[in-house]
Amino acid sequence: MAWSTPRTWSIGEVVTASMMNTHIRDQLRYLKGLDGAVTLDDRMNLPPTSGTNGKGLRIGDATNQYANFQGLDLSGSSYIFFSTNRYFDGTGWQQLNTRAGGNLQISQDNLSYFTFAASSSTATERFRITNDGSIASGTSSPQGKMHLVGTLGRWLMYEYDGLDGTTQVIIPNGAGDVLYGVQLWSIVRTSSGIVQVANAGGSAIALGGTGALYSDGGTNVAQFRVLANGQIEIQRTLGSLTYKVALMIQWI
């Protein structure tokens, strides 16, 4: 490669912009100033920085690292990890994942949930899908496969396989518990093979009241209870059968 002859100027000569053009040869890329903006001639590659067990882009100065980013393309899904942990050791990561099919996930690895913030300037959680597939809105601790919590009313889809004489707490006292009353719909299958659709029209149960999920006349009974403190629970109270229980519960 041959270099052109350097430009020379005389003392007192006015140097215009056209005299200061820089000619770049070979494979070197450059940034060009244009009307105050910085544009790229082609593309800019940022080499990754190695950490404890990964690579990524680190933001900081010579002394402090303030944040880092790490990208991954795996089996058709793209991942972006970002964290204030300056070492790429997988701890404390927040994930923004663009999954195959265009689905978007935002999650925090060490808490095992996907959460969707409100459309606002604050990262207030509005919707959550837990690691086992339970869905929650208005609560971060769903007590069943779907748990909705409003300002006044609540709704829950709940299931349990193997109900026996051990009390199963559905809604614990102090966790969105009942203030006034419950509306219940239930389907129960006994270990003897009987299927009973109880409360087909919805059974109203007051605070401190009970309702029968299953009863064959007094030999075998499975009970739904709303305690005086607002806790909701189920239990086999008579007999030796076990039960598969599917419930829809609405309460205020």
C-alpha positions as CSV (number, residue, x, y, z in Angstrom):
1,M,0.0,0.0,0.0
2,A,1.4,3.4,-1.0
3,W,0.8,6.5,1.2
4,S,0.0,9.8,-0.5
5,T,2.3,12.8,0.0
6,P,1.4,14.7,3.2
7,R,-0.3,18.1,2.9
8,T,1.7,21.1,3.8
9,W,0.5,24.7,4.7
10,S,2.1,28.1,4.9
11,I,2.2,30.2,8.0
12,G,-0.9,32.3,8.1
13,E,-2.8,30.2,5.6
14,V,-6.5,29.6,6.4
15,V,-7.1,25.9,6.7
16,T,-10.6,25.0,5.5
17,A,-12.6,21.8,6.2
18,S,-11.9,20.5,2.7
19,M,-8.2,20.6,3.5
20,M,-8.6,18.4,6.5
21,N,-10.2,15.3,5.0
22,T,-8.7,12.1,6.3
23,H,-8.3,9.2,3.8
24,I,-8.5,5.8,5.4
25,R,-7.2,2.7,3.5
26,D,-7.2,-1.0,4.0
27,Q,-9.7,-2.5,6.6
28,L,-9.8,0.4,9.0
29,R,-13.3,1.7,9.8
30,Y,-13.9,5.2,11.1
31,L,-16.4,7.5,12.8
32,K,-17.4,10.7,10.9
33,G,-18.8,13.8,12.4
34,L,-21.8,15.2,10.5
35,D,-24.0,18.1,11.7
36,G,-23.2,17.3,15.3
37,A,-24.2,13.6,15.0
38,V,-22.0,10.6,15.0
39,T,-22.7,8.1,12.3
40,L,-21.1,4.8,11.3
41,D,-19.4,4.2,8.0
42,D,-20.3,0.5,8.1
43,R,-20.8,-1.1,11.5
44,M,-19.1,-1.0,14.8
45,N,-18.0,-4.1,16.7
46,L,-17.5,-4.0,20.4
47,P,-15.2,-6.8,21.6
48,P,-16.5,-8.6,24.6
49,T,-14.8,-8.5,28.0
50,S,-14.0,-11.8,29.7
51,G,-15.3,-12.3,33.3
52,T,-15.3,-15.2,35.7
53,N,-17.1,-17.6,33.4
54,G,-18.6,-15.6,30.6
55,K,-18.2,-12.7,28.2
56,G,-20.1,-9.5,27.7
57,L,-20.1,-5.7,27.4
58,R,-19.2,-3.9,30.6
59,I,-20.0,-0.3,31.4
60,G,-17.8,1.6,33.7
61,D,-14.5,3.5,34.1
62,A,-11.0,2.4,35.0
63,T,-12.0,1.8,38.6
64,N,-15.7,0.9,38.8
65,Q,-17.9,-1.3,36.7
66,Y,-21.6,-0.1,36.9
67,A,-23.4,-2.7,34.7
68,N,-22.8,-5.3,32.1
69,F,-24.7,-7.1,29.3
70,Q,-24.3,-10.5,27.9
71,G,-25.9,-11.9,24.8
72,L,-26.6,-15.5,23.8
73,D,-28.2,-17.2,20.8
74,L,-29.4,-20.7,21.7
75,S,-31.6,-23.0,19.8
76,G,-33.5,-20.3,17.9
77,S,-33.9,-18.1,21.0
78,S,-32.0,-14.9,21.7
79,Y,-31.2,-13.9,25.3
80,I,-29.9,-10.6,26.7
81,F,-28.7,-10.7,30.3
82,F,-28.0,-7.6,32.2
83,S,-26.9,-7.0,35.8
84,T,-25.0,-4.7,38.2
85,N,-22.8,-7.7,39.0
86,R,-19.5,-6.8,37.3
87,Y,-18.4,-10.5,37.0
88,F,-20.1,-12.7,34.5
89,D,-20.8,-15.4,37.0
90,G,-24.5,-15.9,36.6
91,T,-25.6,-14.4,39.9
92,G,-28.2,-11.7,40.2
93,W,-29.0,-11.6,36.5
94,Q,-32.2,-10.0,35.1
95,Q,-33.1,-11.6,31.8
96,L,-34.8,-10.0,28.8
97,N,-35.4,-12.9,26.5
98,T,-36.8,-12.8,22.9
99,R,-37.9,-16.4,22.5
100,A,-38.6,-18.4,19.4
101,G,-41.9,-17.3,17.9
102,G,-41.6,-13.7,19.1
103,N,-42.6,-14.3,22.8
104,L,-41.0,-12.0,25.3
105,Q,-39.9,-13.0,28.8
106,I,-38.6,-10.8,31.6
107,S,-37.4,-12.8,34.6
108,Q,-35.0,-12.9,37.5
109,D,-33.2,-16.2,37.5
110,N,-32.8,-16.7,41.2
111,L,-36.5,-16.1,41.9
112,S,-37.8,-18.4,39.1
113,Y,-40.7,-16.4,37.7
114,F,-41.6,-14.3,34.7
115,T,-43.0,-10.9,35.5
116,F,-44.6,-8.2,33.4
117,A,-44.4,-4.6,34.6
118,A,-47.0,-1.9,34.2
119,S,-46.9,0.4,31.2
120,S,-45.5,3.3,33.3
121,S,-42.3,4.9,34.4
122,T,-42.1,2.6,37.4
123,A,-41.4,-1.1,37.3
124,T,-44.5,-2.1,39.3
125,E,-45.4,-5.7,38.7
126,R,-48.9,-6.3,37.3
127,F,-48.8,-9.9,36.1
128,R,-46.7,-13.0,36.9
129,I,-46.2,-16.5,35.6
130,T,-44.4,-18.7,38.1
131,N,-42.0,-21.5,37.3
132,D,-44.7,-24.2,37.6
133,G,-47.0,-22.3,35.2
134,S,-49.3,-20.7,37.8
135,I,-50.7,-17.3,36.7
136,A,-51.2,-14.4,39.1
137,S,-52.5,-10.9,38.7
138,G,-52.5,-8.5,41.7
139,T,-50.5,-10.9,43.8
140,S,-46.9,-12.3,43.7
141,S,-47.8,-15.5,45.5
142,P,-50.5,-17.4,43.5
143,Q,-52.2,-20.1,45.7
144,G,-53.5,-22.0,42.7
145,K,-53.1,-22.3,38.9
146,M,-54.9,-19.0,38.4
147,H,-55.2,-16.4,41.2
148,L,-56.7,-12.9,40.6
149,V,-56.7,-10.2,43.2
150,G,-58.6,-7.0,42.8
151,T,-59.2,-4.0,45.0
152,L,-62.2,-5.8,46.6
153,G,-62.9,-9.2,45.0
154,R,-60.6,-12.2,44.6
155,W,-60.8,-15.3,42.4
156,L,-58.9,-18.6,42.5
157,M,-58.8,-21.8,40.4
158,Y,-57.5,-24.5,42.8
159,E,-56.9,-28.3,42.5
160,Y,-55.7,-30.9,44.9
161,D,-55.1,-34.7,44.3
162,G,-55.2,-36.9,47.4
163,L,-57.2,-35.0,49.9
164,D,-57.4,-36.9,53.2
165,G,-57.7,-36.2,56.9
166,T,-54.8,-33.6,56.7
167,T,-56.0,-30.0,56.5
168,Q,-55.0,-28.3,53.2
169,V,-54.9,-24.5,53.5
170,I,-55.9,-22.8,50.3
171,I,-55.8,-19.2,51.3
172,P,-53.9,-18.6,54.6
173,N,-54.9,-16.1,57.1
174,G,-53.4,-12.7,56.2
175,A,-52.8,-13.6,52.5
176,G,-55.8,-12.0,50.8
177,D,-58.1,-13.8,53.2
178,V,-61.9,-13.6,53.2
179,L,-63.5,-10.5,54.8
180,Y,-67.2,-11.2,54.2
181,G,-68.1,-14.4,52.2
182,V,-67.2,-17.0,49.5
183,Q,-68.9,-18.3,46.4
184,L,-67.8,-21.9,45.6
185,W,-68.0,-24.2,42.6
186,S,-66.5,-27.7,43.0
187,I,-66.0,-31.1,41.3
188,V,-64.8,-34.0,43.4
189,R,-63.8,-37.6,42.5
190,T,-63.5,-40.1,45.4
191,S,-61.0,-42.9,45.5
192,S,-64.0,-45.3,45.2
193,G,-64.7,-43.9,41.7
194,I,-67.6,-41.6,42.5
195,V,-67.7,-38.2,40.8
196,Q,-69.8,-35.5,42.4
197,V,-70.4,-32.0,41.0
198,A,-71.3,-30.2,44.2
199,N,-72.7,-26.7,44.4
200,A,-73.4,-26.6,40.6
201,G,-75.1,-23.2,40.9
202,G,-72.5,-21.9,43.3
203,S,-72.6,-22.3,47.0
204,A,-72.5,-19.2,49.2
205,I,-70.5,-19.7,52.4
206,A,-70.3,-16.9,55.0
207,L,-67.3,-16.0,57.1
208,G,-66.9,-18.8,59.7
209,G,-69.1,-21.2,57.7
210,T,-68.6,-24.6,56.1
211,G,-69.7,-26.4,53.0
212,A,-69.7,-30.1,52.0
213,L,-67.4,-30.9,49.0
214,Y,-68.6,-34.5,49.2
215,S,-71.0,-36.4,51.4
216,D,-72.6,-39.9,51.0
217,G,-75.0,-39.5,54.0
218,G,-72.5,-39.3,56.8
219,T,-70.1,-42.1,56.3
220,N,-67.7,-40.2,54.1
221,V,-67.4,-36.4,54.1
222,A,-65.0,-33.9,52.6
223,Q,-65.4,-30.4,53.8
224,F,-64.7,-26.8,52.7
225,R,-64.3,-24.3,55.5
226,V,-64.0,-20.5,55.8
227,L,-62.6,-19.8,59.3
228,A,-63.5,-16.7,61.3
229,N,-60.1,-15.2,60.6
230,G,-60.7,-15.5,56.8
231,Q,-58.6,-18.5,56.1
232,I,-59.9,-21.0,53.5
233,E,-59.2,-24.7,53.9
234,I,-60.4,-28.2,52.9
235,Q,-60.2,-31.5,54.7
236,R,-61.7,-35.0,54.8
237,T,-63.6,-35.0,58.1
238,L,-65.3,-38.5,58.0
239,G,-64.4,-41.8,56.5
240,S,-61.3,-43.2,54.8
241,L,-61.7,-42.2,51.2
242,T,-59.3,-39.8,49.4
243,Y,-60.4,-37.2,46.9
244,K,-59.4,-35.4,43.8
245,V,-60.7,-31.8,44.1
246,A,-61.1,-29.1,41.5
247,L,-62.5,-25.8,42.8
248,M,-63.3,-22.3,41.6
249,I,-63.6,-19.9,44.5
250,Q,-64.7,-16.2,44.5
251,W,-64.6,-14.1,47.6
252,I,-64.6,-10.7,49.1
